[in-house]
Every structure is written in C-alpha cells, then in structure tokens.
Amino acid sequence: MSDPRVFFAAERTLLAWVRTGLTLMALGFVVARFGLFLNLLTASLAGSGAAVTNAHHAHWPSGVLGTILVLTGSATTLVALHNHRIYLRSLPPEDMPRLAKRWLTSFLSLSVATIGVLLGVYLVFS
C-alpha cells in the first residue's frame, strides 16, 4: 500500500525547519544592526568623534550575538536538510510520489543556508 502522505509530511517538516532557520537569521540581523542604531543614537546625542569610538566598543556584543544567530539559522537549515535526506532514503519506493520534484526542497534549503552564511560573513566584516 502506497501512502504519499508520509513523503509530504517529511516535506512539510523540512519547510518548517527552513522557516525556523530564516527566523533565526532575521532575528540575528536585527540584533546585529541594533548595535549600529545605538552607535548612531549615541553619536547624535554626543556630537563628538571620541564618544562615537567609545560607543562602538560598548555595543559590540549585539554584533557578535547577531552574527551567531545568523550562522545558527544557517546551520539549522543545513542540519534539517541532512536529516530530511536521510529520512527520504529510509522510505520505501512506493511511498515516494512519482511526480515529486525532490530536488526543489533541497535547492531551497541550500539557497537559504548559503544566503545566511553570506549574511554572516557580511556582518563579520562590516
């Protein structure tokens, strides 16, 4: 007896993990840029270059935490894809739908993870 619902449940689970990874990346970007906002706020209130330099050093933890969250989101997506592939290999052939484009979710997951890694690299060097 073929039951394609098993395959589609695995697809939905992978996509839920991809959404979780995207959420972590978005939160990480916001946290990383919050330090920049604090620097700009401090600069506008102080009005001197020395205060801006000291403010930059005072708000560095938000950049580090944000970068860690972005990279954690990418890792979450990659681990979810790895688990998904292992699970699909364990399914009997009759549970795999004939017209399913199995590569599509892998492509989506790898694209999201790659963008997250690139965003993490950008945050490190900016």
MDTraj code that builds the backbone (N, CA, C; nanometers):
import mdtraj as md
import numpy as np

residues = "MET SER ASP PRO ARG VAL PHE PHE ALA ALA GLU ARG THR LEU LEU ALA TRP VAL ARG THR GLY LEU THR LEU MET ALA LEU GLY PHE VAL VAL ALA ARG PHE GLY LEU PHE LEU ASN LEU LEU THR ALA SER LEU ALA GLY SER GLY ALA ALA VAL THR ASN ALA HIS HIS ALA HIS TRP PRO SER GLY VAL LEU GLY THR ILE LEU VAL LEU THR GLY SER ALA THR THR LEU VAL ALA LEU HIS ASN HIS ARG ILE TYR LEU ARG SER LEU PRO PRO GLU ASP MET PRO ARG LEU ALA LYS ARG TRP LEU THR SER PHE LEU SER LEU SER VAL ALA THR ILE GLY VAL LEU LEU GLY VAL TYR LEU VAL PHE SER".split()
xyz = np.array([
    [0.0838, -0.1190, 0.0000],
    [0.0000, 0.0000, 0.0000],
    [0.0879, 0.1247, 0.0000],
    [0.0637, 0.2090, -0.0965],
    [0.1375, 0.3333, -0.1086],
    [0.0684, 0.4429, -0.0267],
    [0.1464, 0.5204, 0.0452],
    [0.0913, 0.6322, 0.1221],
    [0.1809, 0.7549, 0.1024],
    [0.1507, 0.8403, 0.0036],
    [0.2348, 0.9580, -0.0218],
    [0.2270, 1.0624, 0.0891],
    [0.1320, 1.0475, 0.1816],
    [0.1222, 1.1441, 0.2915],
    [0.2486, 1.1437, 0.3772],
    [0.3151, 1.0293, 0.3831],
    [0.4386, 1.0197, 0.4616],
    [0.5456, 1.1112, 0.4004],
    [0.5594, 1.1057, 0.2691],
    [0.6559, 1.1905, 0.1991],
    [0.6229, 1.3382, 0.2184],
    [0.4970, 1.3734, 0.2009],
    [0.4592, 1.5136, 0.2113],
    [0.4690, 1.5648, 0.3559],
    [0.4514, 1.4785, 0.4524],
    [0.4728, 1.5180, 0.5916],
    [0.6207, 1.5495, 0.6155],
    [0.7075, 1.4689, 0.5544],
    [0.8518, 1.4961, 0.5659],
    [0.8870, 1.6286, 0.4985],
    [0.8240, 1.6573, 0.3846],
    [0.8475, 1.7847, 0.3157],
    [0.8018, 1.9020, 0.4021],
    [0.6858, 1.8895, 0.4629],
    [0.6352, 1.9977, 0.5486],
    [0.7255, 2.0193, 0.6693],
    [0.7781, 1.9110, 0.7234],
    [0.8684, 1.9226, 0.8375],
    [0.9960, 1.9961, 0.7976],
    [1.0503, 1.9613, 0.6815],
    [1.1701, 2.0313, 0.6343],
    [1.1415, 2.1797, 0.6143],
    [1.0306, 2.2109, 0.5531],
    [0.9977, 2.3514, 0.5291],
    [0.9741, 2.4270, 0.6602],
    [0.9221, 2.3600, 0.7611],
    [0.9068, 2.4239, 0.8922],
    [1.0443, 2.4559, 0.9518],
    [1.1390, 2.3659, 0.9346],
    [1.2742, 2.3926, 0.9836],
    [1.3406, 2.5043, 0.9039],
    [1.3140, 2.5116, 0.7748],
    [1.3683, 2.6209, 0.6932],
    [1.3118, 2.7541, 0.7429],
    [1.1831, 2.7572, 0.7740],
    [1.1234, 2.8804, 0.8299],
    [1.1877, 2.9158, 0.9634],
    [1.2165, 2.8166, 1.0457],
    [1.2822, 2.8419, 1.1734],
    [1.4214, 2.9005, 1.1508],
    [1.4949, 2.8445, 1.0546],
    [1.6271, 2.8973, 1.0223],
    [1.6204, 3.0404, 0.9711],
    [1.5227, 3.0680, 0.8852],
    [1.5041, 3.2047, 0.8357],
    [1.4714, 3.3017, 0.9485],
    [1.3896, 3.2576, 1.0425],
    [1.3541, 3.3418, 1.1561],
    [1.4771, 3.3727, 1.2411],
    [1.5598, 3.2732, 1.2651],
    [1.6834, 3.2963, 1.3404],
    [1.7749, 3.3932, 1.2673],
    [1.7834, 3.3788, 1.1343],
    [1.8684, 3.4696, 1.0567],
    [1.8157, 3.6121, 1.0617],
    [1.6859, 3.6284, 1.0489],
    [1.6271, 3.7621, 1.0539],
    [1.6467, 3.8248, 1.1916],
    [1.6247, 3.7472, 1.2971],
    [1.6461, 3.7976, 1.4318],
    [1.7923, 3.8356, 1.4528],
    [1.8826, 3.7533, 1.4019],
    [2.0251, 3.7828, 1.4139],
    [2.0637, 3.9113, 1.3435],
    [2.0071, 3.9336, 1.2256],
    [2.0374, 4.0568, 1.1530],
    [1.9867, 4.1780, 1.2298],
    [1.8677, 4.1679, 1.2845],
    [1.8115, 4.2794, 1.3621],
    [1.8965, 4.3054, 1.4864],
    [1.9372, 4.2020, 1.5553],
    [2.0195, 4.2185, 1.6758],
    [2.1547, 4.2797, 1.6390],
    [2.2150, 4.2334, 1.5301],
    [2.3449, 4.2864, 1.4885],
    [2.3347, 4.4336, 1.4518],
    [2.2288, 4.4721, 1.3864],
    [2.2129, 4.6118, 1.3455],
    [2.1593, 4.6998, 1.4574],
    [2.1140, 4.6411, 1.5654],
    [2.0708, 4.7206, 1.6792],
    [2.1896, 4.7949, 1.7401],
    [2.3061, 4.7317, 1.7405],
    [2.4273, 4.7982, 1.7878],
    [2.4611, 4.9192, 1.7027],
    [2.4415, 4.9080, 1.5709],
    [2.4636, 5.0223, 1.4812],
    [2.3664, 5.1346, 1.5143],
    [2.2419, 5.1002, 1.5418],
    [2.1426, 5.2001, 1.5805],
    [2.1838, 5.2702, 1.7092],
    [2.2333, 5.1931, 1.8068],
    [2.2783, 5.2536, 1.9321],
    [2.3970, 5.3464, 1.9090],
    [2.4880, 5.3065, 1.8192],
    [2.6017, 5.3930, 1.7862],
    [2.5552, 5.5242, 1.7249],
    [2.4619, 5.5165, 1.6324],
    [2.4105, 5.6387, 1.5690],
    [2.3372, 5.7257, 1.6703],
    [2.2629, 5.6638, 1.7579],
    [2.1912, 5.7384, 1.8603],
    [2.2886, 5.8088, 1.9545],
    [2.3933, 5.7373, 1.9958],
    [2.4943, 5.7959, 2.0837],
    [2.5673, 5.9096, 2.0134],
    [2.5980, 5.8915, 1.8849],
    [2.6683, 5.9953, 1.8095],
    [2.5820, 6.1199, 1.7952],
    [2.4556, 6.1029, 1.7729],
    [2.3695, 6.2197, 1.7565],
    [2.3492, 6.2929, 1.8887],
    [2.3521, 6.2205, 1.9997],
    [2.3369, 6.2855, 2.1302],
    [2.4674, 6.3511, 2.1767],
    [2.5800, 6.2850, 2.1501],
    [2.7079, 6.3365, 2.1991],
    [2.7650, 6.4433, 2.1058],
    [2.7645, 6.4156, 1.9762],
    [2.8147, 6.5117, 1.8788],
    [2.9655, 6.5164, 1.8664],
    [3.0412, 6.4254, 1.9305],
    [3.1867, 6.4279, 1.9173],
    [3.2377, 6.2933, 1.8691],
    [3.3539, 6.2941, 1.8038],
    [3.4124, 6.1721, 1.7486],
    [3.4588, 6.0752, 1.8547],
    [3.5072, 6.1246, 1.9676],
    [3.5562, 6.0369, 2.0748],
    [3.4427, 5.9549, 2.1349],
    [3.3280, 6.0179, 2.1499],
    [3.2128, 5.9465, 2.2064],
    [3.1660, 5.8367, 2.1131],
    [3.1764, 5.8605, 1.9814],
    [3.1353, 5.7590, 1.8845],
    [3.2262, 5.6375, 1.8931],
    [3.3590, 5.6599, 1.9067],
    [3.4531, 5.5480, 1.9165],
    [3.4252, 5.4660, 2.0422],
    [3.4036, 5.5322, 2.1532],
    [3.3738, 5.4598, 2.2773],
    [3.2402, 5.3873, 2.2694],
    [3.1423, 5.4465, 2.2028],
    [3.0114, 5.3826, 2.1887],
    [3.0218, 5.2568, 2.1046],
    [3.1090, 5.2616, 2.0017],
    [3.1253, 5.1431, 1.9161],
    [3.1749, 5.0251, 1.9986],
    [3.2700, 5.0510, 2.0873],
    [3.3225, 4.9419, 2.1703],
    [3.2211, 4.8968, 2.2747],
    [3.1319, 4.9847, 2.3145],
    [3.0336, 4.9487, 2.4157],
    [2.9217, 4.8607, 2.3611],
    [2.8967, 4.8662, 2.2300],
    [2.7837, 4.7930, 2.1716],
    [2.8259, 4.6753, 2.0839],
    [2.9498, 4.6297, 2.0950],
    [2.9944, 4.5196, 2.0116],
    [2.9245, 4.3871, 2.0410],
    [2.8747, 4.3608, 2.1636],
    [2.8094, 4.2312, 2.1865],
    [2.6876, 4.2071, 2.0975],
    [2.6162, 4.3120, 2.0607],
    [2.4998, 4.2906, 1.9737],
    [2.5429, 4.2409, 1.8367],
    [2.6557, 4.2900, 1.7865],
    [2.7061, 4.2420, 1.6575],
    [2.7477, 4.0962, 1.6634],
    [2.8149, 4.0599, 1.7710],
    [2.8596, 3.9207, 1.7869],
    [2.7402, 3.8276, 1.8035],
    [2.6469, 3.8658, 1.8904],
    [2.5283, 3.7820, 1.9116],
    [2.4454, 3.7707, 1.7836],
    [2.4302, 3.8816, 1.7112],
    [2.3557, 3.8780, 1.5858],
    [2.4197, 3.7863, 1.4832],
    [2.5523, 3.7934, 1.4709],
    [2.6234, 3.7061, 1.3761],
    [2.6081, 3.5598, 1.4156],
    [2.6154, 3.5315, 1.5448],
    [2.5974, 3.3938, 1.5922],
    [2.4566, 3.3444, 1.5591],
    [2.3563, 3.4283, 1.5773],
    [2.2187, 3.3881, 1.5442],
    [2.2023, 3.3622, 1.3944],
    [2.2626, 3.4464, 1.3111],
    [2.2534, 3.4257, 1.1660],
    [2.3181, 3.2933, 1.1273],
    [2.4359, 3.2669, 1.1794],
    [2.5047, 3.1420, 1.1463],
    [2.4337, 3.0204, 1.2059],
    [2.3695, 3.0372, 1.3212],
    [2.2902, 2.9289, 1.3791],
    [2.1691, 2.8975, 1.2909],
    [2.1071, 3.0010, 1.2354],
    [1.9959, 2.9790, 1.1428],
    [2.0392, 2.9019, 1.0192],
    [2.1569, 2.9346, 0.9667],
    [2.2092, 2.8608, 0.8511],
    [2.2382, 2.7154, 0.8870],
    [2.2992, 2.6956, 1.0028],
    [2.3299, 2.5590, 1.0458],
    [2.2025, 2.4786, 1.0684],
    [2.1007, 2.5432, 1.1239],
    [1.9723, 2.4757, 1.1458],
    [1.9140, 2.4263, 1.0144],
    [1.9207, 2.5105, 0.9134],
    [1.8681, 2.4730, 0.7819],
    [1.9469, 2.3576, 0.7214],
    [2.0790, 2.3625, 0.7329],
    [2.1615, 2.2549, 0.6760],
    [2.1406, 2.1225, 0.7488],
    [2.1296, 2.1265, 0.8806],
    [2.1063, 2.0030, 0.9571],
    [1.9682, 1.9461, 0.9247],
    [1.8695, 2.0328, 0.9106],
    [1.7347, 1.9859, 0.8751],
    [1.7353, 1.9198, 0.7375],
    [1.8089, 1.9783, 0.6427],
    [1.8182, 1.9179, 0.5095],
    [1.8865, 1.7818, 0.5169],
    [1.9917, 1.7735, 0.5956],
    [2.0618, 1.6452, 0.6107],
    [1.9683, 1.5385, 0.6698],
    [1.8950, 1.5739, 0.7751],
    [1.8002, 1.4788, 0.8348],
    [1.6907, 1.4399, 0.7370],
    [1.6443, 1.5362, 0.6581],
    [1.5391, 1.5093, 0.5588],
    [1.5878, 1.4091, 0.4542],
    [1.7090, 1.4290, 0.4063],
    [1.7635, 1.3364, 0.3058],
    [1.7797, 1.1953, 0.3611],
    [1.8265, 1.1860, 0.4848],
    [1.8402, 1.0539, 0.5479],
    [1.7035, 0.9873, 0.5604],
    [1.6031, 1.0647, 0.6019],
    [1.4690, 1.0080, 0.6171],
    [1.4121, 0.9628, 0.4834],
    [1.4318, 1.0421, 0.3781],
    [1.3790, 1.0025, 0.2468],
    [1.4439, 0.8748, 0.1957],
    [1.5713, 0.8557, 0.2273],
    [1.6373, 0.7317, 0.1854],
    [1.5800, 0.6105, 0.2568],
    [1.5225, 0.6319, 0.3753],
    [1.4678, 0.5193, 0.4511],
    [1.3255, 0.4818, 0.4078],
    [1.2619, 0.5695, 0.3285],
    [1.1246, 0.5401, 0.2844],
    [1.1243, 0.4331, 0.1764],
    [1.0249, 0.3468, 0.1772],
    [1.0129, 0.2504, 0.0674],
    [0.9749, 0.3233, -0.0615],
    [1.0127, 0.2714, -0.1746],
    [0.9856, 0.3392, -0.3030],
    [0.8368, 0.3654, -0.3282],
    [0.7495, 0.2818, -0.2744],
    [0.6064, 0.3029, -0.3002],
    [0.5507, 0.4250, -0.2252],
    [0.6225, 0.4737, -0.1234],
    [0.5784, 0.5940, -0.0524],
    [0.6260, 0.7228, -0.1181],
    [0.7087, 0.7113, -0.2207],
    [0.7580, 0.8296, -0.2912],
    [0.6657, 0.8593, -0.4095],
    [0.6053, 0.9778, -0.4141],
    [0.5197, 1.0125, -0.5273],
    [0.5997, 1.0148, -0.6571],
    [0.5365, 0.9779, -0.7651],
    [0.6064, 0.9676, -0.8935],
    [0.6490, 1.1026, -0.9499],
    [0.5679, 1.2041, -0.9332],
    [0.5969, 1.3327, -0.9945],
    [0.6605, 1.4327, -0.8986],
    [0.7017, 1.3875, -0.7859],
    [0.7591, 1.4798, -0.6877],
    [0.8955, 1.5293, -0.7349],
    [0.9154, 1.6582, -0.7203],
    [1.0447, 1.7189, -0.7505],
    [1.1221, 1.7263, -0.6190],
    [1.1874, 1.6176, -0.5851],
    [1.2554, 1.6105, -0.4569],
    [1.3700, 1.7105, -0.4473],
    [1.4277, 1.7503, -0.5578],
    [1.5400, 1.8428, -0.5569],
    [1.4967, 1.9851, -0.5195],
    [1.3693, 2.0170, -0.5329],
    [1.3234, 2.1533, -0.5095],
    [1.3421, 2.1956, -0.3636],
    [1.3066, 2.1107, -0.2699],
    [1.3244, 2.1470, -0.1294],
    [1.4724, 2.1500, -0.0918],
    [1.5520, 2.0633, -0.1526],
    [1.6964, 2.0676, -0.1277],
    [1.7555, 2.1973, -0.1802],
    [1.7127, 2.2381, -0.2991],
    [1.7602, 2.3634, -0.3570],
    [1.7203, 2.4817, -0.2690],
    [1.5967, 2.4822, -0.2224],
    [1.5503, 2.5898, -0.1351],
    [1.6316, 2.5938, -0.0065],
    [1.6511, 2.4804, 0.0548],
    [1.7257, 2.4747, 0.1807],
    [1.8701, 2.5202, 0.1627],
    [1.9344, 2.4720, 0.0572],
    [2.0734, 2.5121, 0.0327],
    [2.0841, 2.6607, 0.0002],
    [1.9861, 2.7137, -0.0724],
    [1.9868, 2.8567, -0.1047],
    [1.9725, 2.9412, 0.0213],
    [1.8799, 2.9048, 0.1081],
    [1.8601, 2.9790, 0.2322],
    [1.9849, 2.9701, 0.3198],
    [2.0434, 2.8532, 0.3307],
    [2.1638, 2.8371, 0.4123],
    [2.2807, 2.9167, 0.3549],
    [2.2955, 2.9177, 0.2236],
    [2.4033, 2.9933, 0.1596],
    [2.3861, 3.1426, 0.1828],
    [2.2649, 3.1910, 0.1679],
    [2.2382, 3.3329, 0.1929],
    [2.2677, 3.3666, 0.3385],
    [2.2334, 3.2777, 0.4287],
    [2.2628, 3.3007, 0.5699],
    [2.4117, 3.3065, 0.5981],
    [2.4883, 3.2173, 0.5374],
    [2.6335, 3.2190, 0.5567],
    [2.6919, 3.3482, 0.4998],
    [2.6464, 3.3875, 0.3805],
    [2.6946, 3.5124, 0.3220],
    [2.6583, 3.6326, 0.4089],
    [2.5388, 3.6320, 0.4664],
    [2.4986, 3.7394, 0.5570],
    [2.5858, 3.7403, 0.6824],
    [2.6176, 3.6221, 0.7336],
    [2.7066, 3.6134, 0.8489],
    [2.8458, 3.6670, 0.8183],
    [2.8979, 3.6353, 0.7004],
    [3.0280, 3.6871, 0.6583],
    [3.0214, 3.8398, 0.6452],
    [2.9143, 3.8885, 0.5875],
    [2.8958, 4.0341, 0.5758],
    [2.8949, 4.1013, 0.7133],
    [2.8252, 4.0420, 0.8078],
    [2.8194, 4.1000, 0.9421],
    [2.9540, 4.0975, 1.0111],
    [3.0333, 3.9945, 0.9865],
    [3.1660, 3.9862, 1.0485],
    [3.2558, 4.0965, 0.9944],
    [3.2509, 4.1213, 0.8639],
    [3.3433, 4.2158, 0.8021],
    [3.2871, 4.3567, 0.7878],
    [3.1710, 4.3852, 0.8437],
    [3.1197, 4.5218, 0.8329],
    [3.1126, 4.5893, 0.9683],
])
top = md.Topology()
chain = top.add_chain()
for i, resn in enumerate(residues, 1):
    res = top.add_residue(resn, chain, resSeq=i)
    for name in ("N", "CA", "C"):
        top.add_atom(name, md.element.get_by_symbol(name[0]), res)
traj = md.Trajectory(xyz[None], top)
